[in-house]
Amino acid sequence: MKKLKNILSILVVSVIIITVFLFTSITNKTKVKLDTERILKKSIQTIKQQELGNQYDILKIMNDSLFFISWAKENQGNIYQFNKDKSKIEKYASLNSNLIIGNYFRTDENEFLVVNNAKKQLLIFYNNGTLKKTHQLNIPIARGVLTNDFFLFTSWGSDLIMKFYEYNLTNGNLKQIQNKAFNNFSKNTGVLYDGVLKQVGDKIALIPYAANEVFFFDSNFHFIDKLKLISQQKEFNLTKMKNGELMVDPNNLYPNIYADISNKNLYILTNESGVWDTKDKYYIDVYDIEKKKYLYSYHIEDKTIHPREITVRENQLYVLGKDKLNIYEIK
């Protein structure tokens, strides 16, 4: 596993988290403990189960179309789209074969904003793959959201402290945002609270992979409040190596695999073991983000899919597995 001093980008962070998840699937048999029993609802119905024929990552719905990227070496630098008529995934844009896309967003119908973590850049490409503009941030990008002409993102370096930034795509201004999400005595917040960053309406939510609380911010990235999850908080450990450097303890649990927000509800993909991409019982826990309370859960009964991501749009739930996509109707 790479040294923590080198994990200054979302790409390397993702590699570490994935490696820990996979290693833990072998060594860790402890189940995620809950503060309250799940209330299981069966109000989801399968609409479609689609074999993808390849491994895809980071599903997004933009302009009612499904887009994917793949971190497989042969697919790097491409953006893929699901062809509903042919029920297959097709290459939509070829950007750069040497580019590993950390994240991607639509700026309009003709352009994509791509996060290049390795070089700490934001790249704007036309649909035909032509590079339009490069924004050099020179700051590690962990997780980010695009809101109008502003890119809001978290970052952390060798001090392992999470920081918050706003980058203006119009004039190139970069500023750090001070907020009270963590107190001055909090340590290792970069790795402890790293997770999924989502925006809905005028709020931004940070759903950590390892912690049992969700942080809410306003549209300017100022901390508002928190929501406690039903999973019990487990101690998140860093192990000191003989050379004095730190690595993430492979016995840590990660109860929150992925999350999305729709219609004022927070949906969190989780399983019983706190291990990513493994055979297990998978659930989607639903919370009311206004009342800050747990509502109920769905059980993903399809045992042939190992869910990695979820996306919710209106009354449809998309569950992305390693090489499979399931679409459900929420009744």
C-alpha positions in Angstrom: 0.0 0.0 0.0 1.4 3.4 -0.9 2.7 5.6 1.9 0.2 8.1 3.3 2.4 11.0 2.5 1.8 10.2 -1.2 -1.9 9.9 -1.1 -2.6 13.5 -2.1 -5.2 12.8 -4.7 -8.6 11.0 -5.0 -7.1 8.4 -7.3 -4.6 7.2 -4.7 -7.1 7.6 -1.9 -9.5 5.4 -3.9 -6.8 2.8 -4.4 -6.1 2.6 -0.7 -9.8 2.4 0.3 -10.5 -0.3 -2.3 -7.4 -2.3 -1.2 -8.4 -2.0 2.4 -12.0 -3.1 1.5 -10.8 -6.1 -0.4 -8.2 -7.1 2.2 -10.7 -6.8 4.9 -13.1 -9.1 3.1 -10.7 -11.9 3.8 -9.5 -11.0 7.3 -12.4 -9.3 9.0 -15.6 -11.2 9.8 -17.0 -8.7 12.2 -20.5 -7.4 11.3 -21.5 -3.7 11.4 -23.4 -3.2 14.6 -26.5 -1.0 14.6 -28.1 1.2 17.2 -31.6 0.3 16.0 -33.0 -2.6 14.0 -33.7 -1.9 10.4 -37.3 -1.4 9.3 -37.4 -3.3 6.0 -39.7 -2.2 3.3 -40.4 -4.1 0.0 -41.6 -1.1 -1.9 -39.1 -1.4 -4.7 -39.7 -3.4 -7.8 -37.1 -4.6 -10.3 -37.5 -2.8 -13.7 -34.3 -4.0 -15.4 -31.2 -6.1 -14.7 -28.5 -5.3 -17.2 -25.3 -7.2 -17.6 -22.6 -4.7 -18.5 -20.0 -7.0 -20.0 -17.2 -5.0 -18.5 -16.2 -3.2 -15.3 -17.5 0.3 -14.9 -17.2 3.0 -12.2 -18.9 6.2 -11.2 -22.4 6.1 -12.7 -24.0 9.5 -13.4 -27.3 10.6 -14.8 -27.1 13.7 -16.9 -29.9 15.0 -19.1 -31.8 11.7 -18.5 -28.8 9.7 -19.9 -26.7 7.2 -18.0 -22.9 7.9 -18.2 -20.1 5.8 -16.9 -16.3 5.7 -16.7 -14.1 2.7 -16.3 -10.8 2.5 -14.4 -9.8 -0.6 -16.2 -6.5 0.2 -18.0 -7.9 -0.5 -21.5 -10.8 1.8 -20.9 -9.0 4.8 -19.3 -9.7 8.2 -20.6 -13.2 7.3 -22.0 -16.7 8.3 -21.1 -19.4 5.7 -21.8 -23.1 6.1 -22.3 -25.9 3.5 -21.9 -27.8 3.1 -25.1 -31.4 2.4 -23.9 -32.6 1.2 -27.4 -29.8 -1.3 -27.7 -29.5 -2.1 -24.0 -25.8 -1.8 -24.1 -23.0 0.5 -23.1 -21.2 2.4 -25.9 -18.2 4.7 -25.9 -19.5 8.3 -25.9 -16.2 10.3 -25.8 -12.5 9.5 -26.0 -10.6 12.1 -24.0 -7.1 10.9 -23.4 -5.9 7.3 -23.2 -3.4 8.3 -20.5 -6.0 10.1 -18.4 -7.5 8.4 -15.3 -10.7 10.2 -14.6 -11.2 10.9 -10.9 -14.6 12.4 -11.4 -16.6 14.1 -14.2 -19.5 16.5 -14.6 -21.6 18.0 -17.4 -21.0 21.8 -17.8 -23.5 21.9 -20.7 -24.7 19.6 -23.5 -21.4 19.9 -25.4 -18.8 19.8 -22.6 -17.5 17.7 -19.7 -15.5 18.8 -16.7 -13.1 16.1 -15.7 -11.0 15.9 -12.5 -7.4 14.9 -13.2 -6.3 14.0 -9.7 -2.8 12.9 -10.7 -1.9 16.4 -11.9 -4.3 18.3 -9.6 -6.2 19.7 -12.6 -9.7 20.4 -13.8 -10.0 19.7 -17.5 -12.8 20.9 -19.8 -13.3 18.7 -22.9 -15.7 19.0 -25.8 -17.8 16.0 -26.6 -15.5 15.1 -29.5 -12.6 14.7 -27.1 -10.9 18.0 -27.8 -9.4 19.7 -24.8 -10.9 23.1 -24.3 -9.2 24.4 -21.1 -7.0 23.3 -18.3 -7.4 24.6 -14.8 -4.3 24.0 -12.7 -5.2 24.0 -9.0 -1.9 22.8 -7.5 -3.9 21.4 -4.5 -4.8 17.8 -4.0 -8.5 17.1 -4.9 -10.2 14.5 -2.7 -14.0 14.9 -3.4 -15.8 17.6 -5.3 -19.1 19.0 -6.6 -19.8 21.3 -9.4 -22.3 24.1 -8.7 -22.8 26.7 -11.5 -19.3 28.2 -12.2 -17.8 27.0 -8.9 -16.0 23.7 -8.1 -16.2 23.0 -4.4 -13.9 20.3 -3.1 -12.2 18.7 -0.1 -8.5 18.2 0.2 -5.9 16.8 2.6 -2.2 16.3 2.6 0.5 14.9 4.9 -1.1 16.4 8.0 -4.2 14.3 7.2 -6.5 17.2 8.1 -9.5 17.7 5.8 -9.7 21.2 4.3 -12.4 22.8 2.1 -11.9 24.9 -1.0 -13.9 26.8 -3.6 -12.5 27.3 -7.2 -14.0 29.8 -9.5 -14.0 28.4 -13.1 -14.6 31.8 -14.6 -11.7 33.8 -13.1 -9.5 31.0 -11.7 -9.8 32.3 -8.1 -9.1 29.6 -5.4 -9.9 30.2 -1.8 -10.0 28.0 1.3 -13.3 28.0 3.2 -13.2 28.0 6.9 -16.0 26.2 8.7 -16.7 24.4 12.0 -17.3 20.9 10.7 -14.5 19.7 12.9 -13.0 21.1 16.1 -9.4 22.2 16.4 -8.5 19.1 18.3 -9.8 16.6 15.6 -7.0 14.5 14.1 -6.8 12.5 10.8 -10.1 14.0 9.6 -8.9 13.6 5.9 -9.0 9.8 6.1 -11.6 9.4 8.8 -14.2 11.5 7.1 -13.3 10.9 3.5 -16.4 9.8 1.6 -19.1 10.7 -0.8 -19.8 14.4 -1.5 -23.3 15.1 -2.9 -25.2 18.3 -3.6 -29.0 18.6 -3.6 -30.7 22.0 -3.9 -28.9 24.5 -1.7 -27.2 21.9 0.5 -24.1 19.8 0.2 -23.7 16.5 2.1 -20.5 14.7 3.0 -21.2 11.0 3.8 -18.0 9.4 5.2 -17.2 5.8 4.4 -16.1 5.0 7.9 -18.1 7.3 10.3 -21.6 7.1 11.5 -22.5 10.7 10.9 -23.3 12.9 7.8 -22.2 16.5 7.5 -24.3 19.1 5.8 -23.1 22.4 4.3 -24.8 25.3 2.6 -24.1 26.1 -1.0 -21.0 28.1 0.0 -19.5 25.1 1.8 -20.2 26.5 5.3 -21.0 23.8 7.9 -24.7 23.7 9.0 -25.3 20.5 11.0 -25.0 16.7 11.2 -27.2 13.6 11.0 -26.4 10.5 13.0 -26.7 7.2 11.2 -28.0 3.9 12.7 -24.6 2.2 12.5 -22.5 2.2 15.7 -19.3 4.2 15.5 -16.3 2.0 15.4 -12.8 3.3 16.2 -10.9 4.1 13.0 -7.3 3.2 13.4 -4.0 4.1 11.7 -1.1 1.7 12.2 2.4 3.0 12.6 5.0 1.1 10.6 8.6 0.3 11.7 9.8 3.3 9.7 7.4 5.6 11.7 4.9 6.1 8.8 1.2 5.5 9.1 -1.1 3.3 7.1 -4.8 2.6 7.3 -5.5 -0.4 9.6 -7.0 -3.2 7.4 -9.4 -4.1 10.2 -11.3 -0.8 10.0 -15.0 -1.2 9.0 -16.6 0.9 6.3 -20.3 0.8 6.8 -21.2 3.5 4.1 -20.3 2.2 0.7 -22.0 5.0 -1.3 -24.9 7.4 -1.0 -27.2 9.7 -2.9 -29.9 12.3 -2.1 -33.3 12.7 -3.8 -36.6 14.3 -2.7 -35.2 15.4 0.7 -34.2 11.8 1.5 -30.7 10.4 2.0 -30.0 6.9 0.6 -27.0 5.1 1.9 -25.7 1.8 0.4 -24.4 -0.5 3.1 -23.9 -4.1 4.0 -23.5 -6.3 7.0 -19.7 -6.6 7.0 -18.5 -3.1 6.3 -16.5 -4.5 3.3 -16.7 -3.2 -0.2 -17.3 -5.4 -3.3 -17.9 -8.7 -1.6 -20.6 -11.3 -1.3 -22.9 -10.1 1.5 -26.3 -8.8 2.4 -26.7 -5.3 1.0 -29.1 -2.7 2.2 -30.1 0.9 1.3 -30.9 2.8 4.5 -33.1 5.8 3.9 -33.1 9.0 6.1 -35.1 12.2 6.2 -32.5 14.9 5.9 -34.9 17.7 7.1 -36.1 15.8 10.2 -32.6 14.2 10.7 -34.1 10.8 11.3 -33.9 7.2 10.0 -36.9 6.1 8.1 -36.6 2.6 6.7 -34.4 0.3 4.6 -34.5 -1.7 1.4 -32.8 -5.1 1.0 -31.1 -5.7 -2.3 -32.3 -9.3 -2.8 -30.4 -9.9 -6.1 -27.4 -12.0 -4.9 -25.6 -11.9 -8.2 -24.8 -8.2 -7.9 -22.1 -6.7 -5.5 -23.4 -3.1 -5.3 -20.7 -0.3 -5.6 -22.8 2.8 -6.2 -26.4 3.9 -6.1 -28.2 6.8 -7.9 -31.7 7.9 -7.2 -33.8 10.0 -9.6 -37.4 10.6 -8.7 -38.9 7.2 -8.2 -36.1 5.1 -9.8 -33.2 3.6 -8.0 -30.0 2.6 -10.0 -27.7 0.1 -8.4 -24.3 -0.3 -10.1 -22.3 -3.5 -9.4 -18.9 -4.6 -10.7 -20.3 -5.6 -14.1 -24.0 -5.3 -13.7 -26.7 -2.5 -13.4 -30.0 -3.0 -11.7 -32.8 -0.5 -12.0 -35.7 -0.5 -9.5 -38.9 1.4 -9.2 -39.6 3.0 -5.8 -43.3 2.7 -5.0 
